[in-house]
Amino acid sequence: MPQLNPSPWLSMMLIAWLALSLIIQPKLLSFTSTNPPSHKTPTPSKTTPWTWPWT
């Protein structure tokens, strides 16, 4: 039964996992976001009630 033989796919899975965790992930995590979150306190907006013309 060839699906029980780990030799054809185990090495490729380990190489892909190592490439992802050692090479690709640090490169992706080093990017800075173009729009960093600001720490400003939100100002409450002043709302006026709607005046209905028929009341």
Secondary structure as the mmCIF struct_conf table of DSSP 4:
data_model
#
loop_
_struct_conf.conf_type_id
_struct_conf.id
_struct_conf.beg_label_comp_id
_struct_conf.beg_label_asym_id
_struct_conf.beg_label_seq_id
_struct_conf.end_label_comp_id
_struct_conf.end_label_asym_id
_struct_conf.end_label_seq_id
HELX_RH_3T_P HELX_RH_3T_P1 PRO A 2 LEU A 4
HELX_RH_AL_P HELX_RH_AL_P1 SER A 7 ALA A 19
HELX_RH_PI_P HELX_RH_PI_P1 LEU A 20 ILE A 24
HELX_RH_AL_P HELX_RH_AL_P2 GLN A 25 LEU A 29
TURN_TY1_P TURN_TY1_P1 SER A 30 SER A 30
HELX_LH_PP_P HELX_LH_PP_P1 PHE A 31 SER A 33
BEND BEND1 THR A 34 ASN A 35
HELX_LH_PP_P HELX_LH_PP_P2 PRO A 36 SER A 38
HELX_LH_PP_P HELX_LH_PP_P3 LYS A 40 LYS A 46
TURN_TY1_P TURN_TY1_P2 PRO A 53 TRP A 54
#
